Amino acid sequence: MPAPVVSIAYHSGFGHTAVLAEAVRAGAVEAGATVHLIKVDEITEAQWEQLDASDAIVFGSPTYMGTASGAFHVFAEATSARWATRAWQDKLAAGFTNSASKSGDKLHTLQFFTVLAAQHGMTWVGLNLLPGWNSSTASENDLNRLGFFLGAAAQSNNDQGPEGVHKADVATAEHLGRRIAEQARVTLAGRAALSA
């Protein structure tokens, strides 16, 4: 069975989301995937073809004004060419986001990603982690410390650069990378069994 191919299509305005993208990449590589990091505001035709050839696509963007960044929205609209041909149908999808506030309306960004994936006929893969840091014995260093289920969510102080991304949020993004790679492997094995 060939290694699953995972592409991470992301935008990062100030570097925080790029830290998460790298963490998702590291987790997916650790789980045996071949991974492509694609900056959507610099995307090339060759990278569009990498997305088309991927088994899974992970969407990533900071949350600005309650939704994904403008640069990510431009990319999302450009995917309509793929939508018209169903090029991404039955691929797996997942997502991650970052904002300065602990909530920051990040859920809306993750929901935007899920709708984008649904329009393409993709299958969404959630975080599959219970919330951390929600009891007196818990810690802000827990995985999924912000308690999201749809995808990985991070909080980074607005007066710090990429070095300020919380280590628990980085670890949560790594978990997402491992999970999407593992689920892609399961999906590929299932399809191989069906066609045998």
Disulfide bonds with the S-S distance in Angstrom:
none
